[in-house]
Amino acid sequence: MNVADWKKPFDFDSQYGMGYDFLIRAIMPDYDSLFPTSAGLLSEAVPENGQVLVVGCGTGTELEVFARMRPNWSLTGVDTSPTMISTCREKLAGHPDLCLHEGTLETLAESNPFDGSTSILVMHFIKDDGSKLAFLRQIRSKLRIGAMHIHLDAVAGPGTRGWQTMMRAWKRISLERGLPLDRWESLQAQIDAGLFRVGDARMEELFREAGFTDIQRFWMSIHHIGWLMTAG
Ligand SMILES: C[S@@+](CC[C@H](N)C(=O)[O-])C[C@H]1O[C@@H](n2cnc3c(N)ncnc32)[C@H](O)[C@@H]1O
């Protein structure tokens, strides 16, 4: 492994993507609990044979859990990374009602509006220079009125003492879960260069501006916050 490469901003088509399934569980201890919870929440808006859009489906963890828990849902996964989507394709092989699209939402073929969507650990890689808002508006445009969107990102902290304590503990937790110290250090360099976190108030402002209502937090783990919301 070339340590210099680990310091480049996140590249899902190189080592970062290949090591993703291990890394995410080391740095996000509650990762696996998120998807059954998301399926339960989405079921408020997605009927038995409904359609769900997974934006940034990555290696397919969400899709795999949704396929198992709600076998009659019709699932569409979108991801810009060929490496991530190819791992996802292998994991979901044989699912009867799955569409995987390599690209962005802009290039996704027109379809009936979706009943629900997720964007989990995706938008924090997008700058808040109009691009986050455009991304959320694209998601909103794919949904029927009343559909539910589940959104989770790392957020910027307020810098309070409590927050600093949590950030220090995050390192300890990650190392205890098997992340090597040099990988923790290179991850911090990647975060500095390629993670565009904004505060939770700004996140909620962006959701409203993109046309979402009933915005409600349902999940928090260290600096990750999860929201559910309705397409208004
Ligand atoms: C950290 S992974 C999260 C994957 C999955 N949602 C999970 O929770 O494990 C982020 C994924 O978003 C993809 N991605 C980044 N920007 C995207 C965009 N604009 N549209 C679709 N996918 C995107 C990346 O290629 C990567 O696979």
The ligand as a Tripos MOL2 file, in Angstrom:
@<TRIPOS>MOLECULE
LIG
   27    29     1     0     0
SMALL
NO_CHARGES

@<TRIPOS>ATOM
      1 C1        -19.4350    6.5700    1.5460 C.3       1 LIG1
      2 S1        -20.2060    5.7770    0.1890 S.3       1 LIG1
      3 C2        -21.7820    5.3740    0.9010 C.3       1 LIG1
      4 C3        -22.3590    4.1320    0.2870 C.3       1 LIG1
      5 C4        -23.6370    3.6090    0.9400 C.3       1 LIG1
      6 N1        -24.7120    4.5670    0.8680 N.3       1 LIG1
      7 C5        -23.3770    3.2190    2.3810 C.2       1 LIG1
      8 O1        -24.0440    3.7550    3.2570 O.co2     1 LIG1
      9 O2        -22.5120    2.3930    2.6330 O.co2     1 LIG1
     10 C6        -20.6010    7.1400   -0.8580 C.3       1 LIG1
     11 C7        -20.9560    6.7040   -2.2770 C.3       1 LIG1
     12 O3        -21.5370    7.8140   -2.9710 O.3       1 LIG1
     13 C8        -21.0740    7.7990   -4.3150 C.3       1 LIG1
     14 N2        -21.2940    9.1490   -4.8380 N.ar      1 LIG1
     15 C9        -20.5960   10.2790   -4.5750 C.ar      1 LIG1
     16 N3        -21.1450   11.3330   -5.2200 N.ar      1 LIG1
     17 C10       -22.2440   10.8420   -5.8820 C.ar      1 LIG1
     18 C11       -23.2420   11.4350   -6.7160 C.ar      1 LIG1
     19 N4        -23.2450   12.7480   -6.9990 N.pl3     1 LIG1
     20 N5        -24.2150   10.6410   -7.2390 N.ar      1 LIG1
     21 C12       -24.2320    9.3190   -6.9470 C.ar      1 LIG1
     22 N6        -23.3020    8.6970   -6.1840 N.ar      1 LIG1
     23 C13       -22.3240    9.4590   -5.6550 C.ar      1 LIG1
     24 C14       -19.6330    7.3340   -4.1920 C.3       1 LIG1
     25 O4        -19.1550    6.8130   -5.4040 O.3       1 LIG1
     26 C15       -19.7410    6.2710   -3.0930 C.3       1 LIG1
     27 O5        -19.9570    4.9850   -3.6150 O.3       1 LIG1
@<TRIPOS>BOND
     1     1     2 1
     2     2     3 1
     3     2    10 1
     4     3     4 1
     5     4     5 1
     6     5     6 1
     7     5     7 1
     8     7     8 2
     9     7     9 1
    10    10    11 1
    11    11    12 1
    12    11    26 1
    13    12    13 1
    14    13    14 1
    15    13    24 1
    16    14    15 ar
    17    14    23 ar
    18    15    16 ar
    19    16    17 ar
    20    17    18 ar
    21    17    23 ar
    22    18    19 1
    23    18    20 ar
    24    20    21 ar
    25    21    22 ar
    26    22    23 ar
    27    24    25 1
    28    24    26 1
    29    26    27 1
@<TRIPOS>SUBSTRUCTURE
     1 LIG1         1 GROUP 0 **** ****
